[in-house]
Structures are given as structure tokens and as C-alpha cells.
Amino acid sequence: MEPLISVVIPMHDEAENAIETLTAVGTALVERGWTYELIPVDDGSNDDTGAILKVAGAADHCIRPISYRVNRGRGYALRQGFERARGEIVASIDADLSYTVDHLVRMVDTLLGDPEADIVLASPYMPGGAVEGVPFARLAFSRVGNAVLRQALPERVYTSTGIVRAYRRDAVRALNLASDGKEIHLEILSEAMALGYRIVEMPATLRARKKGRSKFRPKATVASHLFFSVLARPATLFGVFGILLLLAAVAVGSFLLGVFLSGDLNPERPLMTLMVLLLLGGAGALGFAILASQLLELRRSITRLQAEVLRLRGSNEGIP
């Protein structure tokens, strides 16, 4: 019998949190009377996480651990968990319960109560959300990053980088995911939006980690998110850049016109060359923006076609 809920929990060096997290999640789901499976993924831990999960899985048939030796990243861990998930609803949470278990319950309740919702995000940055005890530098990076990404994604999402989410099984299986790192959260949203899935945010409270070491790496995270922003909205970036170059060309040209009218214009002045370069650069950037927008639309069309192929392949399984 397939469970109602599958909970994927990526873990890297989480020996201090593993049992407490599995116990808390299992208890909360049992209290609601939901059938479930927990899929903790040991992402190449250097501590005893893998051994702890192996023992837990042997003691409880609802715990189905995945383990591998090399640390591949959160995205890879999530993809492994999603592939094994059998539940009608597939959720992902953090291993240290920075978001308490009631967030998981509320997300599942949202999907069960709203047949139009396909994905639910726990969002500390939306109105009604909160953050408690998180170091200032990390919080600043996260808030600014999410504000930038809000402009990059085609739909408004207050918190696009969080792991605490719940998906309908059909929605998560329709996604053709490839990311190994934390950018998978952005990849999921981008593809889900392209496929027309309805995404719902719910207010959440993010609290500081109590045990274990934080895995936050600001340089790598910022770099990957900026790169995603460029890929998600290249037309906006290059369009704005092109317009700025053209405005600069107009400013230089206006100055040169004034010099010409005064009779002091020298065609060999560097400003003449600068104006031409600005005009060419601005026109080139605008042209690239138009091309990029067309390529982005083509990519979205390919994403939709891939999802349809996967859906048809799944519906034809077992047909002779």
C-alpha cells in the first residue's frame, strides 16, 4: 500500500539531529492518522549519520534511508529522494528542523484542502512570516537574494530558496531536474511555473539551528543565485544594460552637438569614438535581449513537451 505522504530529508553531517528529527516528524504524522514514509538521504556525511540512519531504517519500516559515500550536494540528495518517493504528497524538509514540524503538517493540510494547489512553500519572508535567532549576515544574504530572485522568476514568490515544501506527486515527477546544489530550489520553481503548476506560499517561522554546524556558504550561494537570475530573466538584464548604454550615447551626443554648434568640434576627439561604441554596444545588448527572450520561451516550450512525454510514458506503462 502506497503511503499518503513521503518526506525527503537531505542530511550531511547531521548525526546530532537525525534521530530527533525522524522521531518528531514521525510522531506528528502519526498523530494526524496519515500513512507516511520518511526518506532521509545521507549525502556523503563524514560523521555517523549514515550508520544512524541504517539502524533507524532497520527498526522502523516507515524509514527508508538512502546513503552514498561522496557528498554530492542538496540538489542531488533531493533528486534521489524524489525518485524513491511513493506518496501522493511528497514533502522536503531541513534536517535540523529550523522550521518546526507543524510547518510540514500545515503544508500537507493545504494540499489536501485546496485541490487547485500543486506546490506549497514555507515562506518566512512573506507577510505573516518571521525569522528568529538567525545570524544577521546570513539573514541579510538570504533576504537580498530572495528579493533579487523575486524579480527573476515569472511569478511573484517571497521565499524561493527554502527547502521546506510540499508537492503533489504528479507535479514533482513532471519536473526534469538536473541541479546538484541548492539552486535546485530555483530550478524547481522555474520549471513548475513553466508547466503551469499553481504554487502557494504559507507564512512560516525560520529559527536558528540548535545543533550541528550550519552548511550555509555565502559565496557559492550568491554566485549560483545570480547565475540563475541571469538565466531566468536574460532579456531584462541585457535590455536594461542596452538602454543604459544608449542613454549614455545620447548624453555624449548631446554634449558633442553643443560643441559642434559652438564651432569647436574636432572629429578626432575620443568622445566621438566613445559615442559610437556606446551606440553599438547598446544596440547589440538590446538585440541580445530580444534573442534571449525568444530562447527562454523556447526552453519553456521544451520543458512543457518533456513533461507531456513523461506523463504519456507513465500512463502507457503496463499497456501491451
N, C-alpha and C positions, 0 to 999 in steps of 0.2 A: 504494500500500500504506500503510495507516494505521500509525503508529508505536506501539510499546508504551507509551511514556512521553511526556507533554507537560509541560514545565517552564515555568511562568509566572513571570517575574521583573520586578516593577514597578521602574522606575528614575526617579528625579528628581534631576537634577544629579549623576550618577554617572559622569562621564567618566573619572575616575581608576580606577574599579573595573570598568567594563563589559567590556573585553576579557579581563582576568584572570579575572573570574567566568565568562564564557561559555566560556573555554578550560578552566578547571578542571572545570566541570560536564560539558562535552562529553567530556573525557578520561576522567572517572570512569565515565560511561555506556558509552563505547566499550569500556573495559576489562572491563565486565561482559557485553559482547556484546548489549546491549539496543538495539533501534531506538528512536529518540527524535526529538523536535523541541524546540527552545528558542524560547520566545516572550517576548523582552524587550519591555517596554512602556515607551516613553519618555513619561512623564507630564508633558508640558509643561515640559521642562527648559530652564534658562537658559544652560547650557553646551553643550559639543559632544556630549552623549550621543546625540542623535538622529542626527547625522552619522556618528558612530562605529558605531552600530547598522546604519545603512543600508549602510555599507561591509562590515560583517561579514556581513550577510544576502546581499549580492551574491556574497561569496566562499564561502559555505557554505550549501548548500540546506537544511541542518538548522536553520538560524537563520531564524526568521520574525518580524522585528520589527514592532511596532505603534508609531506615533508620532502625536501630536497636539499642537497649539500651546499650549493652555491647561492649566495644572495643575489637575486635577480631583480628585486625592486617590487614596490607595492602593486604596480600595474600587472606585472607577471603573476603575482600571487592572487590578485583578484580574478584574473582570467582563468587561472587553474581552478579556483573555487566555483566560478560561474559555470564552467564546463561540467563540473561534477554535481551541481545543484539539481535537485529533483522537485523542489517545492513549487507550488503555484505562485508563491511570492518569494522573491529572492532578495534578501537584505544584506548589506555590508555595514560593519561597524568597526570602530577602532579597538585595539587590544587592551588599552589601558582604561577604557570606559570614561574618557574625558567627557563624553555625552552619556548620561546615566541611562539605565536600561529602559526607563519609561519612554524615552525617545523612540526606541525600537517598537514598543507596543503602540505608541501613537501613530507611527508611520503605517504599521500594518492595519490599524483601525481605519486610517484614512483611505487606504486602497480598498478595504472591504466595504467601506461605507460610500465610496464615490466610484461608481463603475466607469466614469469618464477619465479618471486619473490613471496614468500609466507608471509614473515615477514620482516618488516623494523625496524631497531633500530636507534634511535637518539644517536650519538656517539661523545661526546666531547673529547675522548681520542685517536681517530683515527687521522691520518694525515689530516689536514684541520680543525679539531675541535678546540674548545677553551673553557677556563674557566675564568670567570670574577668575582672578588669580593668574592669568596668562601674562608672562613677561612682556614688558612694553614693546621691546624691539620686535619680538615675534608677532605681536598683535598688530603693530604698525605695518610690517611687511604684508601680513595677511589682508588687512583692510584695504591697503592701497592696491594690492594685487587684484583683489576681487572687484574693486571699483574700476580698474582698467579692463578686466575681463568682462565686466558688465556691458561695456561699450563694444567689445569684440564679438560677443555672442549675438545671434539674430533675435533672441528673445531675452527679456529682462530677467536676470537671476541675481539675487543679492549675494548668495554664497555658492560659488561654483567649484570651489576647491575641496569641499568636505567629503569625507569617506562615508559618513553616516547617511545611508539612503535605503530606499526600498523600491523594488521594481516588480512589475508583473513579469512572469517567466517569459512570455512571448516577446515582450519588449527587449529584455536583456539578450535573448537569443537571436534577435534580429540584428544586433549590432555586430559589425565586423571590426573587432578591436585588435590593436597591434601594439599599443604602448606598454612599456615595461615599468616606467616610473610613475610618479604622482600625476603626470599630465594625463593619465588615463581618465581622471575625473572630468577633464575638459573634453577629451575625445568622446566620452560617453554622451555628454550633453550636446555636443555639436552634431553627432550622428543622430541622436534621438530627435533633435529639433528638425533635422533634415528629413527624417522619416515621418514627421508629423505627430509624434507621441506627445501627450499632454503631461507637462511637468508641473508639479505642485510643490511649493515651499511651505514649511511649517516652522513657527518660531521655536528656537532651541536655545539651550544654555550650554556654552562651552566652558569647561572648567580645566584648571591646570592639572597636569599629570601628578599623581601622588606617589607612584612607584616607578622604578626603572628610569632609563635615560631617554630623553627626547631624541627623535630621529630627524628633527627639522634641520634642513641645510639651506640657509637663505640664498646663497649664491646660485646653487643649482636650481632651486625652486623658482627664483626670479627669472633666471635665464630661460628655463623651459616655458614659463608662462608668457614671457614676452615673445618668444618664438611662436607660441600658439596664437597669440594675438595677431601677429603679422599674417599667419596662415589663415586665420578666421576672417579677418577683415582687411585684406591687402588693398582693396580699392580705396578704403577710407584713408589708410596710411599714405599711400602714394598720391592719392588725389589731393589731400591736404598739403603734402610736400610740394606737389606740382603747382598748386595755386599760390603758395608762398613764394616760390621761385618766380612765377610770373608777376606777382605783385612787386617783388624786388626789382625785376626788369623794368616794370612801369615806373618805379621810383627813380631808377638810374636814368631811364629815358627822359623823364620829365626834367631832371637836372640838366641833362645834355641839351634838351630843347631850349632851356633857358640860356645856356651858354651859347648855343647857336644863334639865338635871337640877338644876343649881345655882340655877336660878331667875333667871339673869341674861340670858336670851336676848332679843335685840332683833331682830325680823323685818326691820328696815330696815338691818341691818348688811351691809356689802359681801360678807362671806363667804357669806351666803345666796345672793346673786346669782352669786357665783363657783361655788358648788356646783352650781347649776342649769346654768350654762354648761358646766361640766366634764361633767356627766351627758349633756347634749345633744350636746356635741362627741364624747364617747366613743361614744355610741350611733350617731351619724352616721358616724364613722370605721369602726366595725365593719360597719355596713350597706354602706358603700362598699367595704370589703374583700371582702364576700360577692359584691357585684355585679362587682367587678374580677376575682375568681376565675372567675366564670361567663363573663365576656367573654374572659378569657385562654384558657379551654377552647374557646370558640367560635372564636377566632383559630387555635388549633392544628388544629381540625377543618377550617377553611377551607384552611389550609396543606396538610393531607393531601389534600383534594379537588383543589386546584390541581395538586399533584404527580401525582395519578392522571390528571387531564385531560391533562397534558403527556406522561405515559407512553403513554396511549392514542393521542394525536395522533401521537407518534413511531412507534408500532407500526403505524399505519394509513397512513403515508407510502408512496406508491407503489401503494396499492391503488385500482383504478379505481372 
